[in-house]
Amino acid sequence: MKYFYACIITLSIGVFCFCSGEKETVKDNTKNPSIAQCLDEKTMFLFDSVTKVSEKVSAQQKAEGRKYFLQAMDILVNKKNPQGSIEFFKESIFYYPSDKSYFYLTKAYIATGDAENARKASEITGALGYEPFYEVYYQDALISALGKDTNLCLENLSQAIMEGFLNKDRLNNEKAFDFMRDNERFQAMMVNTFNDDAKLKQLVFKGFLKLFPDMQLPYTEPIDSVSRYNYDHYINYDYAAFIPGMEDGRFSRDVTNEYLYVGKLRLDNNHQAVIYKTVLAIADTLNPVKTYVQTYDSLGNLLDSEMIGCFCSPTSSMVFTIDKDYTIHTTEYKVNWLNDPLEKGYAGNTITSTEAGKSTSVRVDVSGTIAREGVASSAENAKTKSGG
């Protein structure tokens, strides 16, 4: 099987880093001569070369690779120019051969009809263990569709479904598969897989919940943590039905919002609460980050939602604590800088102090509702416990 390497190698793809200093822009394609590339045109599709250099990539190389990756995504998605994005994806890989860069390079090759290079890029994507892995098989089906290879296309789609692909609308709307919609095997696959939409949603919801680890309470995100995020905790857009606003942004979106999981709280009757973050990915080097708590019933229907934390701007943040009884305390902070960051930027600038402001408290009820009134603040709770 062509992706067997993924079973025997675990490649740690580090968190994408943004360059510190001046404001980042997707239009900056100036190479930094002090940062060496670790791959080139001849080695980027050689598995041994890719895995060898991946273990030695420096933080500077990762940051440089991330810069080119964001430019490539802007060209691919916003400007709808897959051909123009390819060179930028390749530059990204030359500095930092991540599974995500290979995945979207494959997508660009498919869009331009280049089946040969798409196949090469997809093989590396799979070997690096891209997750969710069914996306690799799905793209292989698209590559097979370029050559109207019905049997191979159906084989790859079946593998994608076995790996967890359950997006009926995506299959129905994919024009690349129009050539085989009258094929009996294709029709049988659709009926056997998607004959119960309610059941389908529940299956997808279970996959969504698996992303979120159980939270260890009490849990606190102080002011120096609310702006942090981990790209390894990426929430795939196949789960967009469970996060408000995410579905609207799918592939027609600007390349701005990314969604990242934090953890979950178990409620009564198989209801669940999840904590996740949204990140404005192409912006300043200090990216706005918002944290939400969201509750669902056992079928994945949204019950309630509340923003509980925020790195809202360089001068404004919201920190939070979650108690063992699922009470969430939020405090607003004003952040003071040596120089106004909106005028002077962040290079050489430092935070001099923080000032606590308004505090609010909500409680996630075991029924899935979020109580917003009559919830004791953290200070009131502390006073009660001390007998004051």
C-alpha positions, 0 to 999 in steps of 0.5 A, spaced: 500 500 500 503 506 497 502 509 504 505 504 508 510 509 511 505 513 515 504 506 519 512 506 521 514 513 521 511 518 526 514 525 523 513 531 528 511 537 524 512 543 529 508 548 530 508 553 524 511 560 527 510 567 525 516 571 524 517 576 529 518 584 528 515 588 522 508 586 520 507 580 515 504 581 508 502 575 503 506 580 498 513 579 501 516 574 497 523 576 498 528 571 500 532 571 506 539 569 504 541 567 511 536 562 511 538 555 507 533 551 504 533 544 505 530 541 499 530 543 492 526 541 485 530 534 485 529 532 492 522 534 494 519 528 492 524 523 494 521 520 501 528 519 504 530 526 503 524 529 505 524 525 512 531 526 513 531 533 513 524 534 516 528 532 523 533 537 522 529 543 520 530 550 524 525 554 527 528 560 522 527 555 516 520 553 519 518 560 519 520 562 512 516 556 510 510 558 513 511 565 510 511 562 503 505 557 505 501 563 507 502 566 500 501 560 496 494 559 500 492 566 498 494 565 491 490 558 491 484 560 495 483 568 494 486 569 487 483 562 485 490 561 481 492 554 482 498 555 477 501 561 480 501 558 487 505 552 485 512 555 486 510 558 492 508 551 495 514 549 492 518 554 496 515 553 502 517 545 502 524 547 500 525 551 507 520 546 511 517 540 508 510 539 512 505 535 510 500 541 510 504 544 504 504 537 500 497 536 501 495 543 498 501 543 493 497 536 491 490 540 490 494 545 486 496 540 481 489 537 481 486 544 479 491 545 473 490 538 471 497 535 472 496 528 474 503 526 474 506 531 479 499 531 483 501 523 484 508 525 487 506 530 492 500 526 494 505 520 496 509 524 500 503 527 503 500 520 505 507 518 507 508 524 512 501 522 515 497 527 514 491 528 518 485 526 517 488 521 512 482 520 508 483 527 505 489 523 502 485 518 499 480 523 497 485 527 493 487 520 490 480 519 487 481 526 484 487 525 481 484 518 478 478 522 475 483 526 471 484 520 467 477 518 468 479 512 471 473 509 474 475 503 478 481 506 481 477 513 483 472 508 486 477 504 490 480 511 492 473 513 494 472 507 498 478 507 502 477 514 504 470 512 506 473 507 510 478 512 513 472 516 516 470 520 510 463 522 510 461 528 507 455 527 502 455 534 500 462 534 498 461 528 493 455 530 490 457 537 488 464 535 486 464 535 478 470 531 477 466 525 479 460 527 474 463 522 469 461 516 473 455 518 476 451 513 472 456 507 474 452 502 478 458 501 483 458 509 484 451 509 486 451 503 490 457 506 494 453 512 495 446 509 498 450 504 502 454 510 505 449 515 506 442 512 506 441 515 513 443 523 514 441 523 521 446 517 523 451 520 518 451 526 522 452 523 529 458 519 526 461 525 523 460 528 530 463 522 534 469 524 529 469 531 531 469 529 539 475 525 538 479 531 536 478 534 543 481 531 549 478 531 556 480 537 560 483 537 567 480 542 571 481 547 574 483 550 568 486 557 567 489 561 561 493 567 564 494 573 560 501 570 557 497 564 554 490 567 551 494 569 545 497 562 544 495 556 539 498 550 536 497 548 529 497 541 530 490 542 533 487 544 527 480 542 526 478 540 519 473 543 515 469 537 514 467 538 521 464 545 519 457 543 521 459 543 528 462 550 529 458 557 527 461 561 521 466 555 519 461 552 514 460 559 510 468 559 510 470 553 507 474 553 500 470 560 498 473 563 504 479 568 505 485 565 508 484 568 515 480 564 520 483 557 522 480 553 528 483 549 533 481 544 539 483 545 546 478 540 550 472 538 552 467 537 558 462 531 559 455 533 561 449 529 562 445 524 557 451 524 552 451 532 551 458 535 550 461 542 551 468 543 547 473 549 548 476 551 541 480 557 539 479 561 532 485 564 529 486 570 524 492 567 521 494 572 515 494 578 519 499 582 524 505 577 527 500 578 533 494 574 531 487 575 534 485 569 538 478 568 540 476 562 545 469 559 545 465 554 549 460 551 545 455 545 547 451 540 543 446 534 544 448 527 543 446 528 536 451 534 535 446 539 535 448 546 537 445 548 544 449 554 546 455 558 545 459 563 549 466 567 548 470 566 554 477 568 552 480 573 547 487 576 545 483 581 542 488 586 540 495 588 542 492 592 547 486 588 550 485 581 552 480 576 556 483 571 560 479 565 563 479 560 568 474 553 568 472 551 575 471 543 577 463 545 577 464 548 570 463 555 572 467 559 567 470 566 570 473 571 565 477 577 566 478 583 561 485 586 561 488 592 558 495 591 556 500 597 556 506 598 551 512 602 552 510 605 545 503 605 542 504 598 537 499 601 532 504 607 531 511 604 532 510 596 531 512 591 535 520 590 533 523 592 539 517 594 543 515 591 550 509 590 554 510 594 561 504 592 565 497 590 565 491 592 568 485 588 570 478 590 568 471 587 568 470 580 570 464 576 569 462 569 570 458 563 566 456 556 568 456 550 563 450 546 566 450 539 565 443 540 561 448 543 555 445 550 557 450 556 559 447 560 565 449 567 564 445 570 570 446 569 578 453 566 577 458 567 582 464 570 580 471 567 582 472 573 588 465 571 591 466 564 591 473 565 594 470 569 599 464 564 600 469 558 601 473 562 606 467 563 610 467 571 609 
